[in-house]
C-alpha cells in the first residue's frame, strides 16, 4: 500500500516537473530574464507592462488555449520547437502583438477565430504540419509578411485569403497542386508571392489579373506549358519559372506584362517563338540557361529593345549560331558560355553594339575573317576554347575594350592582330602556348593591362613593348631565363610581375628609367648572388620590390647603393649573414628577411640605410643581439617610423610572421 502511494506521488511529481515551462522575457531587444511557469495558462503572470518580447523554445506546449494572452501588449511573441499542435480560437483575443512567430511546431490546422481582426508586421507559421486552412481563417487579418512555407498545403482556395491584407506571402515548400482562380488576386496590396518547390502543373487563370503583385516565384514546380493568357492583366516586374518542365515558349507567352526580370533556367526548352519576348521594353534580364536550345537561326528573337538587357543562353546545346541571329534585338549583355559552338561566323556580331559577350567554355577553334568587324563592345570573353592561332583579319575593325583569350591553345599570333582592335585596354592571354611575343604589343596606344601568365615565353627583348602604354604587365610562370637591358626602359609600367620563371640573371640597366614603377615582383626564380649591377638605379620611394623564394645566398657590397625603395622583400632565400656594407647607401623603408638562414648580423648593419622604418628577421637562426638597439627581436621598428606608408597586406604578413616576437618603438 505504501509503495503504491509512493509510486503515485512520484508520477504526480514528474508530471508536475514536466509541465513546467521556461520562458525568456525580454525587457528590450537584448536584455532578458528567464522565468518558469507551471503551464501555458500562466504565461500572462510573467509579462509586465515593460515587456518587449516573449520567447519559448524547446518546451512542450501541445495547445495554446483561448484567452491565454488576453490583455497582453508586447512587440513579439515567439514559440519555436514547442510541439505546439493546436491554437484555439480566441487564444490571441485581447492581446496586442506586432510580430507572432510559431515556426517548427506541429500545427495541422489554422482555425477561424485565431488570427482574425488583427494587424501584424509578421506572422510566421513556417515548418509546421499545416494541411488545412479554414475558410476565412485570415479574414480581416492585416499583415506585412505571412510565412506559410514548409508545410503540407495542397491547395489554395478562394476562401483561404478572403478579406486578408498581405504584402509578402511565402508558400514555398508545400505540396500545392491547385490555386483557385481569384485566390490571390483578391488580396489587396499583395506585392511578393513565393510558390517555389510545390507541385503546380497547370497555371490556368490562377495568376491572371494580379494587379498589385510585382514579384512571383514559381520555381521548381511541374509547369509544362505557358499559355498566352497565363499572366494576362498582371503587373509583374519579376517572374521566376526556373526548374520546371517547360519545353516551348509560344508566341506572346508573356503578353501584356511589363517585366524587368524573367528566369526560365533549368527547364527543357528547345523551341522559342521569335516574338516570345516581344513588347517587353523594361526587361533587363532574360535567363534561359540550362535548357535544351540548339542552333540559333537568323532573327532567332525579335522585339527585345533595351540597352540594359542581358540575355543568358549559357549551358544549352547551342552548336551553331547563324548570321543575323541577333539582328532583330537590342541588348547589353549576351551570355553564350558553356555551349558547343565551334565557329564564330561573319555576320553574327557585325555592327552590333553590346556591353559584353561571353563565349567561354565552348569549342571555338575558328573565328572567320571579319567576324567581329564593326562590333562595339566593352568585354569579349573567349576563355577556355580551342583556338590555336589568331590572325589580324579575325579582329579587323572591332572596337573592344577588354578581351579574354585565356585557357586556349594559342601558339601562333600574327604581328598586328591586336592592332586591329580599336580601344583595346585589357588583354588576357594567360594559360596558352605562346613562345614569342615579338611585335605583338608594341605601339598599342590604349592597352594598359596585359596578362601573359602560364605560357612558354623564354625571352624578353627590347622593343617588345616599345611605344605601348601598358601599366600592368604579368608574365608569371613562363620560361624566362634572363631580363635583358632596355626591355622596360622609358615605359609607363606601374606593375611588373615575373614570378615563377627561371630567371637567374638581371642584366645591368634592365630597370633603369622606370620612374612610374610601383610594384616589381621577381619572386620564385633562380636569382643567385646580387651585385651592384643587378638592380641598377631603381629609384622610387613608392616601389615595392619582391625577391622572395629565390636562391640568393650573397649580397655583394653596394648592391643597393643606388636603389631607393618603399620595401624590399627577400623572404625565403639562402642568406646566412648581414654585413655592415650589405645595404650600404640604400634608401629603403622596409626590409623583409624572414625564412633565410641568417645566423649573424654585424653591428649597425642597417645604420646607413636611409628612411628605414621596419626590419623583419623572423624565422632565421639568430642567437645573438641583432644590434645595440634591437636585442633578440624578430621585428624592429625604428624611432619615428611612419607605418601608414605600408599597405595592409605588408603589415598583416608581418604580424603573422613575427608571432611570438616583439615590436619595439
Secondary structure, DSSP 8 states (H G I E B T S, - for coil): -HHHHHHHHHHHHHHHHHH-EEEEEESSSS-EEEEEESSGGGGGGG--TT--EEEEES----EE-TTTTTT-EEEEEEEESS---EE-TTTTTT-EEEEEE--SS---EE-TTSSTTEEEEEEE--SS---EE-TTTTTTEEEEEEE--SS---EE-TTTTTT-EEEEEE--SS---EE-TTTTTTSBT--EEE--SS-----TTTTTT-SS--EEE--SS------TTTTTT---SEEE--SS---EE-TTTTTT---SEEE--SS---EE-TTTTTT-TT--EEE--SS----B-TT-S---B-TT-EEE--SS----B-TTTTTT-B-SEEE--SS---EE-TTSSTT-B-SEEE-TTS---EE-TTTTTT-EEEEEE--SS---EE-TTTTTT-EEEEEE--SS---EE-TTTGGGSBT--EEE--SS-----TTTSTT-SS--EEE--SS------TTSSTT----EEE--SS---EE-TTSSTT---SEEE-TTS---EE-TTTTTT-TT--EEE--SS----B-TTTSTT-B-TT-EEE--SS----B-TTTTTT-EEEEEE-TTS---EE-TTTTTT-EEEEEE--SS---EE-TTTTTT-BT--EEE--SS---S-SBTTB-S-SEEE-TT--GGGS-HHHHHHHHHHTTT--EE-
